[in-house]
């Protein structure tokens, strides 16, 4: 499923198979059950290396996305907001398949831009494809995805993750390739 600025989901779209996660960062975070199951595997494997990751954000309803978006437009202006956060209906978080990762270290919780160049996040980027995830908004692909680099935002795509990783493709490029065939 491709969700971006040109492929929107319906206002009322609520995915099936949402389950409550056990995130310590925040209560009441829901995710697609398969996505959560694979995240738990990743989290457990990383814990063995003493890398502690958690879910900072998961499923977001249309209404909630609307709130976040409107607040950012209000605080920072439209052009900033449009590259930093999805408009309601165009957020992958509405699918339940996207996770914003945070890292616990030295009794601190690191989120968003604080994660850049942390060894935990570098490890994550190199290994999530084994669990069916991709880094959704990579560095250097801003023009294709329409978003700034987001080292924290990962997306569950299932089996194609390995192919995308190996060929350094975003979901947009993958779907475009399929159309071209
Ligand atoms: Zn996100």
Boltz pocket constraint, residues with backbone or C-beta under 6 A from the ligand:
constraints:
  - pocket:
      binder: B
      contacts: [[A, 57], [A, 93], [A, 98], [A, 99], [A, 100], [A, 152], [A, 153], [A, 154]]
      max_distance: 6.0
